[in-house]
């Protein structure tokens, strides 16, 4: 799955904007697996699309090990590493504490806890143009009152922007083979604060 969209209104152009245009956000999940060619094909697509890339989890399969990131993810997506904002998925946690994921992405994946490489929070926020973007971790506690949910509410209260997008791996609702219900506490917080877009990738 690869999605791309542009900001719906004019704003001062940040560095991630193409020349003469609005900021662009690209989102994809379930990305790399060494015995498939799709990660290579989407990597080529990214070569032609500017902007910030949201990694929606299960970035490197099967187990999200550092070796899989280096051998499966890096050859096709690694050249875009400076513009990727990832979140982990369930496959990353098949390697203890998602250590492969946090080691590969480093502080980009855990800016609230610099230097953490295992059992990290893995949630954070940033701005793209006039959008406030919130990266959340559906693989740790997400219920009301959890540290992540409390952080999210504080972050949303501190960033009352016109447009808010949140993303994580497990969808709140799904018609796929995985059950619905992921991150209900996070979704409720986003609803309470009037967030505009929520993205997930698990089918």
C-alpha positions as YAML, in Angstrom:
chain: A
units: angstrom
residues:
- id: 1
  name: UNK
  ca: [0.00, 0.00, 0.00]
- id: 2
  name: UNK
  ca: [1.45, 3.37, -1.03]
- id: 3
  name: UNK
  ca: [-0.55, 6.57, -0.56]
- id: 4
  name: UNK
  ca: [0.41, 10.14, -1.39]
- id: 5
  name: UNK
  ca: [-1.45, 13.38, -0.81]
- id: 6
  name: UNK
  ca: [-0.86, 17.10, -0.86]
- id: 7
  name: UNK
  ca: [-1.82, 19.79, 1.59]
- id: 8
  name: UNK
  ca: [-5.21, 21.28, 0.59]
- id: 9
  name: UNK
  ca: [-4.26, 24.93, 1.07]
- id: 10
  name: UNK
  ca: [-1.30, 27.21, 0.58]
- id: 11
  name: UNK
  ca: [1.33, 27.50, 3.30]
- id: 12
  name: UNK
  ca: [4.95, 28.59, 3.65]
- id: 13
  name: UNK
  ca: [7.02, 25.97, 1.87]
- id: 14
  name: UNK
  ca: [9.26, 23.87, 4.14]
- id: 15
  name: UNK
  ca: [12.30, 21.99, 2.84]
- id: 16
  name: UNK
  ca: [10.24, 18.86, 2.20]
- id: 17
  name: UNK
  ca: [8.11, 20.62, -0.41]
- id: 18
  name: UNK
  ca: [8.77, 20.18, -4.13]
- id: 19
  name: UNK
  ca: [9.84, 23.31, -5.95]
- id: 20
  name: UNK
  ca: [6.79, 25.46, -6.62]
- id: 21
  name: UNK
  ca: [4.34, 23.20, -4.79]
- id: 22
  name: UNK
  ca: [2.77, 22.35, -1.46]
- id: 23
  name: UNK
  ca: [4.27, 19.84, 0.98]
- id: 24
  name: UNK
  ca: [3.73, 16.19, 0.05]
- id: 25
  name: UNK
  ca: [3.22, 13.22, 2.37]
- id: 26
  name: UNK
  ca: [3.66, 9.62, 1.21]
- id: 27
  name: UNK
  ca: [2.49, 6.71, 3.39]
- id: 28
  name: UNK
  ca: [3.16, 2.98, 3.12]
- id: 29
  name: UNK
  ca: [3.15, -0.09, 5.35]
- id: 30
  name: UNK
  ca: [4.09, -3.78, 5.11]
- id: 31
  name: UNK
  ca: [7.04, -2.73, 3.02]
- id: 32
  name: UNK
  ca: [10.07, -4.98, 2.67]
- id: 33
  name: UNK
  ca: [10.56, -8.72, 2.43]
- id: 34
  name: UNK
  ca: [13.66, -10.21, 0.87]
- id: 35
  name: UNK
  ca: [11.83, -12.75, -1.30]
- id: 36
  name: UNK
  ca: [9.48, -10.16, -2.87]
- id: 37
  name: UNK
  ca: [10.10, -7.46, -5.46]
- id: 38
  name: UNK
  ca: [7.37, -5.04, -4.33]
- id: 39
  name: UNK
  ca: [9.73, -3.15, -2.00]
- id: 40
  name: UNK
  ca: [12.04, -2.52, -4.93]
- id: 41
  name: UNK
  ca: [9.21, -1.28, -7.13]
- id: 42
  name: UNK
  ca: [7.85, 1.06, -4.46]
- id: 43
  name: UNK
  ca: [11.39, 2.23, -3.79]
- id: 44
  name: UNK
  ca: [11.62, 3.29, -7.44]
- id: 45
  name: UNK
  ca: [8.30, 5.12, -7.06]
- id: 46
  name: UNK
  ca: [9.71, 7.06, -4.13]
- id: 47
  name: UNK
  ca: [12.52, 8.24, -6.38]
- id: 48
  name: UNK
  ca: [9.91, 10.23, -8.31]
- id: 49
  name: UNK
  ca: [7.80, 11.47, -5.37]
- id: 50
  name: UNK
  ca: [9.10, 14.24, -3.11]
- id: 51
  name: UNK
  ca: [8.12, 14.87, 0.48]
- id: 52
  name: UNK
  ca: [7.89, 13.16, 3.86]
- id: 53
  name: UNK
  ca: [7.44, 9.37, 3.96]
- id: 54
  name: UNK
  ca: [5.38, 7.77, 6.73]
- id: 55
  name: UNK
  ca: [6.32, 4.15, 7.42]
- id: 56
  name: UNK
  ca: [3.15, 2.52, 8.80]
- id: 57
  name: UNK
  ca: [4.70, -0.54, 10.42]
- id: 58
  name: UNK
  ca: [5.89, -3.99, 9.39]
- id: 59
  name: UNK
  ca: [8.60, -2.06, 7.60]
- id: 60
  name: UNK
  ca: [10.87, -5.14, 7.37]
- id: 61
  name: UNK
  ca: [9.51, -8.66, 7.49]
- id: 62
  name: UNK
  ca: [9.47, -11.41, 8.62]
- id: 63
  name: UNK
  ca: [10.73, -10.60, 12.11]
- id: 64
  name: UNK
  ca: [11.93, -6.99, 11.88]
- id: 65
  name: UNK
  ca: [15.49, -7.99, 12.74]
- id: 66
  name: UNK
  ca: [18.39, -5.64, 12.11]
- id: 67
  name: UNK
  ca: [19.65, -8.07, 9.48]
- id: 68
  name: UNK
  ca: [16.31, -7.87, 7.63]
- id: 69
  name: UNK
  ca: [16.39, -4.08, 7.76]
- id: 70
  name: UNK
  ca: [19.94, -4.07, 6.37]
- id: 71
  name: UNK
  ca: [19.41, -6.76, 3.73]
- id: 72
  name: UNK
  ca: [15.76, -6.31, 2.73]
- id: 73
  name: UNK
  ca: [14.71, -2.74, 3.56]
- id: 74
  name: UNK
  ca: [17.91, -0.72, 3.10]
- id: 75
  name: UNK
  ca: [18.70, -1.70, -0.53]
- id: 76
  name: UNK
  ca: [15.44, -0.21, -1.84]
- id: 77
  name: UNK
  ca: [14.18, 2.21, 0.82]
- id: 78
  name: UNK
  ca: [17.39, 3.11, 2.62]
- id: 79
  name: UNK
  ca: [18.30, 5.82, 0.15]
- id: 80
  name: UNK
  ca: [15.22, 7.73, 1.37]
- id: 81
  name: UNK
  ca: [16.07, 7.31, 5.05]
- id: 82
  name: UNK
  ca: [16.53, 11.04, 5.66]
- id: 83
  name: UNK
  ca: [12.84, 11.68, 4.94]
- id: 84
  name: UNK
  ca: [11.21, 8.57, 6.47]
- id: 85
  name: UNK
  ca: [9.20, 8.90, 9.71]
- id: 86
  name: UNK
  ca: [8.45, 5.31, 10.81]
- id: 87
  name: UNK
  ca: [6.27, 3.55, 13.36]
- id: 88
  name: UNK
  ca: [6.68, -0.11, 14.32]
- id: 89
  name: UNK
  ca: [4.31, -2.95, 13.52]
- id: 90
  name: UNK
  ca: [3.76, -6.37, 15.02]
- id: 91
  name: UNK
  ca: [6.49, -7.94, 12.88]
- id: 92
  name: UNK
  ca: [9.10, -5.58, 14.34]
- id: 93
  name: UNK
  ca: [8.24, -6.92, 17.79]
- id: 94
  name: UNK
  ca: [9.06, -10.49, 16.76]
- id: 95
  name: UNK
  ca: [12.62, -9.35, 17.46]
- id: 96
  name: UNK
  ca: [12.83, -8.69, 21.22]
- id: 97
  name: UNK
  ca: [11.72, -5.18, 22.12]
- id: 98
  name: UNK
  ca: [11.75, -4.24, 18.42]
- id: 99
  name: UNK
  ca: [15.51, -3.83, 18.79]
- id: 100
  name: UNK
  ca: [16.15, -4.29, 15.06]
- id: 101
  name: UNK
  ca: [13.71, -1.50, 14.21]
- id: 102
  name: UNK
  ca: [14.98, 0.93, 16.84]
- id: 103
  name: UNK
  ca: [18.62, 0.17, 16.01]
- id: 104
  name: UNK
  ca: [18.10, 0.73, 12.28]
- id: 105
  name: UNK
  ca: [16.08, 3.95, 12.48]
- id: 106
  name: UNK
  ca: [17.86, 5.30, 15.57]
- id: 107
  name: UNK
  ca: [16.65, 8.48, 17.22]
- id: 108
  name: UNK
  ca: [14.32, 9.25, 14.30]
- id: 109
  name: UNK
  ca: [12.07, 6.45, 15.61]
- id: 110
  name: UNK
  ca: [12.34, 7.47, 19.26]
- id: 111
  name: UNK
  ca: [13.09, 11.20, 19.52]
- id: 112
  name: UNK
  ca: [11.47, 11.44, 22.97]
- id: 113
  name: UNK
  ca: [13.99, 8.92, 24.30]
- id: 114
  name: UNK
  ca: [17.28, 9.55, 22.43]
- id: 115
  name: UNK
  ca: [19.69, 6.64, 22.40]
- id: 116
  name: UNK
  ca: [17.01, 4.04, 23.16]
- id: 117
  name: UNK
  ca: [17.44, 0.91, 21.03]
- id: 118
  name: UNK
  ca: [15.07, -1.60, 22.67]
- id: 119
  name: UNK
  ca: [11.68, -1.46, 24.41]
- id: 120
  name: UNK
  ca: [11.37, 2.22, 23.44]
- id: 121
  name: UNK
  ca: [8.15, 4.22, 23.40]
- id: 122
  name: UNK
  ca: [8.38, 4.81, 19.67]
- id: 123
  name: UNK
  ca: [5.78, 7.61, 19.53]
- id: 124
  name: UNK
  ca: [6.45, 11.23, 18.62]
- id: 125
  name: UNK
  ca: [5.10, 14.18, 16.62]
- id: 126
  name: UNK
  ca: [6.30, 16.68, 14.05]
- id: 127
  name: UNK
  ca: [4.92, 19.27, 11.65]
- id: 128
  name: UNK
  ca: [4.75, 19.29, 7.86]
- id: 129
  name: UNK
  ca: [3.58, 22.64, 6.54]
- id: 130
  name: UNK
  ca: [0.42, 23.47, 8.45]
- id: 131
  name: UNK
  ca: [-0.24, 19.81, 9.35]
- id: 132
  name: UNK
  ca: [0.56, 18.40, 12.78]
- id: 133
  name: UNK
  ca: [1.61, 14.76, 12.34]
- id: 134
  name: UNK
  ca: [1.49, 12.25, 15.21]
- id: 135
  name: UNK
  ca: [3.36, 8.93, 14.96]
- id: 136
  name: UNK
  ca: [1.98, 6.35, 17.40]
- id: 137
  name: UNK
  ca: [2.90, 2.83, 18.49]
- id: 138
  name: UNK
  ca: [0.03, 0.33, 18.34]
- id: 139
  name: UNK
  ca: [2.27, -2.46, 19.66]
- id: 140
  name: UNK
  ca: [2.55, -1.13, 23.23]
- id: 141
  name: UNK
  ca: [-0.10, 0.03, 25.70]
- id: 142
  name: UNK
  ca: [-2.67, 2.28, 24.01]
- id: 143
  name: UNK
  ca: [-5.58, 2.26, 26.46]
- id: 144
  name: UNK
  ca: [-6.93, 5.34, 28.23]
- id: 145
  name: UNK
  ca: [-4.55, 6.34, 30.99]
- id: 146
  name: UNK
  ca: [-1.51, 4.63, 29.44]
- id: 147
  name: UNK
  ca: [1.67, 6.74, 29.15]
- id: 148
  name: UNK
  ca: [1.25, 6.92, 25.37]
- id: 149
  name: UNK
  ca: [-2.40, 8.01, 25.54]
- id: 150
  name: UNK
  ca: [-1.61, 10.66, 28.17]
- id: 151
  name: UNK
  ca: [1.29, 11.93, 26.06]
- id: 152
  name: UNK
  ca: [-0.99, 12.06, 23.00]
- id: 153
  name: UNK
  ca: [-3.61, 14.16, 24.78]
- id: 154
  name: UNK
  ca: [-0.94, 16.57, 26.01]
- id: 155
  name: UNK
  ca: [0.58, 16.78, 22.53]
- id: 156
  name: UNK
  ca: [-2.77, 17.49, 20.86]
- id: 157
  name: UNK
  ca: [-3.61, 20.14, 23.46]
- id: 158
  name: UNK
  ca: [-0.27, 21.83, 22.82]
- id: 159
  name: UNK
  ca: [-0.72, 21.80, 19.02]
- id: 160
  name: UNK
  ca: [-4.21, 23.10, 18.19]
- id: 161
  name: UNK
  ca: [-3.44, 23.32, 14.46]
- id: 162
  name: UNK
  ca: [-5.99, 23.38, 11.67]
- id: 163
  name: UNK
  ca: [-5.08, 19.92, 10.37]
- id: 164
  name: UNK
  ca: [-3.93, 16.84, 12.32]
- id: 165
  name: UNK
  ca: [-2.91, 13.44, 10.93]
- id: 166
  name: UNK
  ca: [-2.09, 10.43, 13.11]
- id: 167
  name: UNK
  ca: [-0.73, 7.06, 12.03]
- id: 168
  name: UNK
  ca: [0.10, 3.68, 13.51]
- id: 169
  name: UNK
  ca: [0.11, 0.06, 12.40]
- id: 170
  name: UNK
  ca: [-2.99, -1.77, 13.68]
- id: 171
  name: UNK
  ca: [-6.19, -0.15, 12.34]
- id: 172
  name: UNK
  ca: [-9.02, 0.84, 14.64]
- id: 173
  name: UNK
  ca: [-11.43, -0.93, 12.27]
- id: 174
  name: UNK
  ca: [-10.62, -3.58, 9.68]
- id: 175
  name: UNK
  ca: [-12.53, -5.78, 7.25]
- id: 176
  name: UNK
  ca: [-9.39, -7.86, 6.71]
- id: 177
  name: UNK
  ca: [-8.28, -11.06, 8.39]
- id: 178
  name: UNK
  ca: [-7.03, -9.22, 11.48]
- id: 179
  name: UNK
  ca: [-9.64, -8.17, 14.00]
- id: 180
  name: UNK
  ca: [-10.67, -4.56, 14.57]
- id: 181
  name: UNK
  ca: [-10.06, -2.77, 17.82]
- id: 182
  name: UNK
  ca: [-6.45, -1.63, 17.58]
- id: 183
  name: UNK
  ca: [-5.50, 1.45, 19.61]
- id: 184
  name: UNK
  ca: [-9.01, 2.33, 20.76]
- id: 185
  name: UNK
  ca: [-7.70, 4.66, 23.49]
- id: 186
  name: UNK
  ca: [-5.55, 6.57, 21.00]
- id: 187
  name: UNK
  ca: [-8.41, 6.85, 18.54]
- id: 188
  name: UNK
  ca: [-10.70, 8.24, 21.23]
- id: 189
  name: UNK
  ca: [-8.15, 10.89, 22.16]
- id: 190
  name: UNK
  ca: [-7.80, 11.91, 18.51]
- id: 191
  name: UNK
  ca: [-11.58, 12.04, 18.15]
- id: 192
  name: UNK
  ca: [-11.88, 14.20, 21.27]
- id: 193
  name: UNK
  ca: [-9.41, 16.70, 19.84]
- id: 194
  name: UNK
  ca: [-10.89, 16.74, 16.34]
- id: 195
  name: UNK
  ca: [-8.07, 15.08, 14.39]
- id: 196
  name: UNK
  ca: [-8.64, 14.97, 10.64]
- id: 197
  name: UNK
  ca: [-6.91, 11.85, 9.29]
- id: 198
  name: UNK
  ca: [-5.86, 8.51, 10.82]
- id: 199
  name: UNK
  ca: [-3.78, 6.01, 8.82]
- id: 200
  name: UNK
  ca: [-3.02, 2.33, 9.52]
- id: 201
  name: UNK
  ca: [-1.69, -0.48, 7.39]
- id: 202
  name: UNK
  ca: [-2.47, -3.90, 8.84]
- id: 203
  name: UNK
  ca: [-5.02, -5.70, 6.65]
...
